[in-house]
Amino acid sequence: MGTTVDGATDSARILLVDDQPDLAEVTALHLEDRRDAFDVRFVTDGPTALEFLDRTAVDCVVSDYEMPGMDGLELLRAVNDREPSLPFILYTGRGSEEIASEAISAGVTDYLQKRTTSDQYDVLANRVENAVARRRSERAREESEGRYRTLVDASPHAILVHYGEDIVYVNDTMVRLFGFATQSQAHGTEAMSYVHPDDRDAVRERMRQVLYDRGESDWIAWRLLRDDGEIREVESRGTPVVYDGQTAVQVVVRDLTDQRRRERQLGALNDVLGDLSGAGSRTAVGETAVDAAVTLLSDPLVGVFEDVEGELLELATGGTDGDAFPIDSRGLPEDSVEMATYRTGTPRVVDGYAGREDRLTPGVATAFLFPLADHGLLWVGSTGSRGFAPTDRDLLEILGRSVVAALDRLDD
């Protein structure tokens, strides 16, 4: 009964359920006559309808109410248990507010009473067509958002989506930037709570422009407040999107913290190189090197030791708090890792420094040792758990070579 439209992408299979076969056949013919895309199949009872649905894909169910064994509402509940999104239209000859109310409570898509007029089939065809269109539109939106989320989740950029100021989505990169463990920790929070107070007016104005002007914004720089209180330097760009059917803003965030820190470090290093070239004594060279290392890194403890007749004696020491760490006036121990590194002439990073018996001072997690040719040793200690990043080591090696050049100049 009924035929599909060959090759038509908008064909729709309708399952008609009515315990009166003659009436069901007439209804199917009228529906197919009014919509070429309709392929209407009919069965005469609820259990058979469920068996049909188990083996055949259907776009809409149209069911009578009064049927033996299983009425239309019972069938509706059974269909909803199987496929909640499948449109279900109750098309019944028995009309009452009680049935209509119960059908709505049970999740019916539409409710239509059978009538004797010929235009009832036009109304039914419209109701079916609209129900199928809504379902397909919803499925298309879900598929589109599924593809969107797949692409965004895999993006190396940090991305979030917000309605107004409420965050509704973040990808894994954004989760890490926020300092969270899971995406759910950010959902429902206010976007502005992660913006430094001094930057909020500028960021809020940019958000307003995207929402109301419906255009992509330029990149804007601001400071992000992580969950752990750390401040990251970022820039972001907003784009208007539709998310879960609502107007929203997608924000791509780029973390510039390391890049900006590197720029500041290179600027400071350039200034230091000029200071070293003008240093008039070995002590001045040592103190300049200590100040430079403190400026270049976060919370380091720094020492420059000079070779005096084979012993490494303190030339200059210091740290971010301005206090020098205690060093035996007799010089570094002969069996220390510092002396061993000086003899090899090869720079070294010493992890787990705090646990060494030959450590110079407690509280230093990682030490960077740079032999200064035959002049001595540059010692830099990191109190943090992160140790020295590759860029930090590069800067310290440049500093070490510059100290060697300054000391060579003083010896000439």
C-alpha positions in Angstrom: 0.0 0.0 0.0 1.5 3.3 -1.0 4.7 4.0 -2.9 7.8 6.1 -2.2 9.0 8.7 -4.6 12.1 7.2 -6.3 15.2 9.2 -5.7 13.4 11.9 -3.7 15.4 13.0 -0.7 12.3 14.4 1.0 10.2 11.2 0.8 8.5 10.4 4.1 7.2 7.0 5.3 4.0 7.3 7.3 2.7 4.4 9.4 -1.1 4.6 9.8 -2.7 2.5 12.6 -6.5 2.0 12.5 -8.5 -1.1 13.3 -10.9 -0.4 10.4 -9.0 -1.6 7.3 -11.3 0.1 4.7 -11.0 3.5 6.5 -7.3 3.1 6.8 -6.9 2.4 3.1 -9.0 5.4 2.1 -7.0 7.7 4.5 -3.7 6.4 3.1 -4.8 7.0 -0.5 -5.9 10.5 0.3 -2.6 11.3 2.0 -0.5 10.0 -0.9 -2.8 11.8 -3.3 -2.1 15.1 -1.5 1.6 14.6 -1.0 3.7 12.9 -3.7 6.5 12.4 -1.1 4.3 10.4 1.3 4.7 6.6 1.4 1.9 5.5 3.7 1.7 2.0 5.2 -1.1 0.8 7.4 -1.7 -1.8 10.1 -4.8 -2.6 12.1 -3.6 -2.9 15.7 -1.0 -1.6 18.1 1.2 -4.7 18.6 1.6 -5.1 14.8 2.5 -1.4 14.6 5.3 -1.9 17.1 6.6 -4.9 15.2 6.6 -2.8 12.1 8.6 0.0 13.8 11.1 -2.6 15.1 12.1 -3.5 11.5 11.2 -0.4 9.4 12.3 3.2 9.7 9.3 5.6 9.9 9.0 9.4 9.8 5.6 9.7 11.5 2.9 7.6 13.1 -0.8 8.4 12.7 -3.0 6.4 15.0 -6.7 6.0 15.8 -7.6 6.1 19.5 -10.2 3.4 20.1 -8.7 0.1 19.1 -9.0 -3.4 20.7 -6.2 -4.7 22.8 -4.1 -1.5 22.7 -5.6 1.9 22.3 -3.9 4.9 20.7 -2.5 6.4 24.0 -1.0 3.0 25.0 0.6 2.8 21.6 1.9 6.4 22.0 3.6 5.5 25.2 5.1 2.4 23.7 6.4 4.3 20.7 7.9 7.0 23.0 9.7 4.3 24.9 11.3 3.1 21.7 11.9 6.4 19.9 10.9 9.6 21.8 11.6 11.9 18.9 9.3 10.1 16.4 6.3 12.3 15.6 3.0 10.7 16.7 -0.4 12.2 15.6 -3.6 10.9 17.3 -6.3 10.9 14.6 -9.4 9.8 16.3 -13.2 9.7 15.7 -13.7 10.1 19.5 -13.0 13.6 20.6 -13.0 14.8 24.2 -11.0 17.3 26.3 -10.0 14.4 28.6 -8.4 12.4 25.7 -6.7 15.5 24.3 -5.3 16.4 27.7 -4.1 12.9 28.4 -2.5 12.7 24.9 -0.7 16.0 25.4 0.6 14.8 28.8 1.8 11.6 27.1 3.8 13.6 24.6 1.7 13.4 21.5 2.9 15.6 18.6 -0.5 16.6 17.4 -4.2 15.7 18.0 -6.8 15.7 15.3 -10.4 14.6 15.3 -11.8 12.7 12.4 -14.5 14.5 10.5 -16.8 13.8 7.6 -15.7 16.7 5.5 -13.4 16.2 2.5 -10.9 18.8 3.7 -10.0 16.8 6.8 -7.4 15.0 4.7 -5.8 18.3 3.7 -5.6 19.2 7.4 -4.1 15.8 8.2 -1.6 16.0 5.4 -0.5 19.4 6.6 -0.1 18.2 10.2 1.9 15.2 9.1 4.1 17.3 6.7 4.8 19.8 9.5 5.6 17.2 12.1 8.1 15.4 9.7 9.7 18.8 8.7 10.2 19.7 12.4 11.8 16.4 13.2 14.1 16.5 10.3 15.0 20.1 11.0 15.8 19.1 14.6 17.9 16.1 13.4 19.8 18.3 11.0 20.5 20.8 13.7 21.7 18.1 16.0 23.9 16.6 13.3 25.3 20.0 12.5 26.1 20.7 16.1 27.6 17.2 16.5 29.9 18.0 13.6 30.6 21.4 15.1 31.5 19.9 18.5 33.7 17.2 16.9 35.7 19.9 15.1 35.8 22.2 18.0 36.8 19.5 20.5 39.7 18.6 18.3 40.8 22.2 17.8 44.3 23.1 19.2 42.8 26.6 20.1 40.8 27.2 23.3 37.2 27.7 22.4 34.1 28.6 24.4 30.5 29.4 23.6 28.3 31.7 25.8 24.8 33.0 25.9 25.0 36.6 27.2 27.7 36.0 29.8 26.8 32.4 30.7 29.2 29.8 29.4 27.4 26.8 27.8 30.3 25.0 26.1 34.1 24.8 26.3 36.4 22.5 24.5 39.2 20.5 26.1 41.9 23.1 25.3 39.8 25.8 27.0 39.3 23.5 30.0 43.1 23.3 30.4 43.5 27.0 30.0 40.9 27.6 32.8 42.7 25.2 35.0 39.7 22.8 35.3 39.6 19.0 35.2 36.4 18.6 33.3 34.2 20.7 30.9 31.2 20.6 33.3 33.2 22.8 35.8 32.9 25.7 33.4 29.3 25.2 32.1 26.9 27.7 33.6 29.6 30.0 35.0 29.9 33.6 34.0 32.4 34.4 31.3 33.3 37.7 32.9 34.4 35.9 36.1 37.5 34.7 34.2 38.4 38.2 33.0 40.7 40.4 35.0 38.7 43.3 36.6 40.7 45.9 34.8 39.9 44.3 31.4 36.2 43.6 31.9 34.8 46.8 30.4 36.7 46.4 27.2 35.8 42.7 26.9 32.1 43.2 27.7 31.9 46.0 25.1 33.4 43.6 22.5 30.9 40.9 23.4 28.1 43.4 23.0 29.3 44.3 19.5 29.3 40.7 18.4 25.8 40.0 19.8 24.1 43.1 18.4 26.1 43.8 15.3 26.2 40.1 14.4 29.7 40.3 13.0 33.1 38.8 13.9 35.2 40.9 16.2 38.8 41.8 15.9 41.4 40.2 18.2 41.4 41.8 21.7 44.1 41.3 24.3 43.1 40.7 28.0 44.2 38.9 31.1 42.5 35.6 32.0 42.0 34.6 35.6 42.4 30.8 36.0 40.6 28.8 38.6 43.8 28.5 40.6 44.3 32.3 40.6 47.1 32.3 38.0 46.9 35.2 35.5 47.4 34.3 31.8 47.9 36.8 29.0 45.5 36.0 26.2 43.8 37.4 23.1 40.4 36.4 21.8 38.0 36.8 18.9 34.3 36.4 19.0 31.9 35.2 16.3 28.1 35.1 16.4 26.7 31.5 16.1 23.5 29.6 16.7 24.0 27.0 19.5 21.1 24.7 20.7 18.8 26.9 18.6 19.8 30.1 20.4 21.9 33.1 19.4 25.3 32.8 21.0 28.9 33.9 20.7 31.8 31.6 20.0 35.1 32.8 21.4 38.5 31.6 20.2 41.1 32.3 22.9 44.9 32.2 22.2 47.2 31.9 25.2 50.0 34.4 24.7 51.6 34.1 28.2 54.7 32.3 27.1 55.1 34.4 24.0 54.8 37.7 25.9 57.1 36.4 28.7 59.7 35.5 26.1 59.4 38.9 24.5 60.0 40.6 27.9 62.9 38.2 28.6 64.6 38.9 25.3 64.2 42.7 25.9 65.7 42.3 29.4 68.5 40.1 28.1 69.4 42.7 25.5 69.7 45.4 28.3 71.8 43.0 30.4 74.2 42.4 27.5 74.9 46.1 27.4 75.4 46.3 31.2 77.8 43.4 31.1 79.9 44.9 28.4 80.3 48.0 30.5 81.0 46.3 33.9 84.3 47.5 35.3 85.1 44.7 37.7 84.6 41.0 38.3 82.2 41.8 41.2 80.2 44.1 38.9 80.0 41.3 36.3 78.8 38.8 39.0 76.2 41.2 40.5 74.9 42.1 37.0 74.6 38.4 36.1 72.6 37.7 39.4 70.3 40.6 38.8 69.8 39.5 35.2 68.8 35.9 36.1 66.4 37.2 38.7 64.8 39.5 36.1 64.6 36.7 33.4 63.1 34.0 35.6 60.4 33.6 38.2 61.5 33.2 41.8 65.1 32.0 41.2 68.0 31.8 43.6 71.2 32.8 41.8 74.9 32.6 42.5 78.0 33.4 40.6 81.2 31.6 41.8 84.7 32.4 40.7 87.7 30.1 40.5 90.3 31.2 42.9 93.3 28.9 42.8 91.1 25.9 42.0 88.4 26.7 44.5 84.9 28.0 43.7 84.3 31.0 45.9 81.2 33.2 46.1 81.4 36.2 43.8 77.8 37.3 44.0 74.5 35.7 45.1 70.9 36.8 45.4 67.3 36.0 44.9 63.9 37.6 44.3 63.7 38.5 48.0 67.1 40.1 47.9 68.7 37.7 50.3 71.8 35.8 49.5 71.9 32.2 50.4 74.6 31.0 52.9 77.8 29.7 51.3 80.8 28.3 53.2 83.5 30.9 52.9 85.9 28.1 52.1 84.2 27.6 48.8 82.1 24.8 47.3 82.8 21.3 48.5 85.2 19.3 46.3 82.7 16.4 46.1 79.7 18.5 45.2 77.7 18.3 42.0 78.7 21.9 41.3 82.4 21.2 41.4 81.9 18.1 39.2 80.0 20.1 36.6 82.7 22.8 36.6 85.4 20.3 35.9 83.4 18.8 33.0 82.8 22.2 31.4 79.3 21.1 30.3 76.1 22.8 31.4 73.7 20.6 33.5 70.2 20.7 34.9 70.0 18.9 38.3 66.5 17.6 39.0 65.6 16.6 42.6 68.2 19.0 43.9 66.4 19.4 47.3 67.0 15.7 48.1 70.7 15.8 47.5 73.0 15.6 50.4 75.5 18.0 48.8 72.9 20.7 48.1 74.0 24.2 48.8 70.7 25.4 50.2 67.2 23.8 51.0 64.1 24.6 49.1 65.5 24.5 45.6 63.8 21.8 43.5 65.9 22.1 40.4 69.4 23.6 39.8 70.9 24.9 36.5 74.7 24.8 36.5 76.6 26.6 33.8 80.5 26.5 33.8 81.9 29.9 33.0 85.0 28.5 31.1 87.9 28.7 33.5 86.4 31.6 35.4 83.9 29.8 37.6 80.3 28.7 37.7 76.8 30.3 37.2 74.3 28.6 39.6 70.6 29.2 39.3 68.0 27.4 41.5 64.3 27.1 40.8 62.0 26.8 43.9 59.0 25.9 41.8 57.9 22.4 40.7 58.1 23.3 37.0 61.8 23.6 36.9 63.4 25.2 33.8 61.6 25.4 30.5 63.7 25.0 27.4 63.4 28.7 26.7 64.6 29.4 30.2 67.7 27.3 29.7 68.4 29.0 26.4 68.3 32.4 28.0 70.5 31.3 30.9 73.1 29.8 28.4 73.1 33.1 26.5 73.6 34.9 29.9 76.4 32.5 30.8 78.3 33.0 27.6 77.9 36.7 28.0 79.4 36.5 31.5 82.3 34.6 30.1 82.9 37.2 27.4 82.8 40.0 30.1 85.2 38.2 32.3 87.5 37.5 29.4 87.6 41.2 28.6 88.5 42.1 32.1 91.4 39.6 32.0 92.9 41.0 28.8 
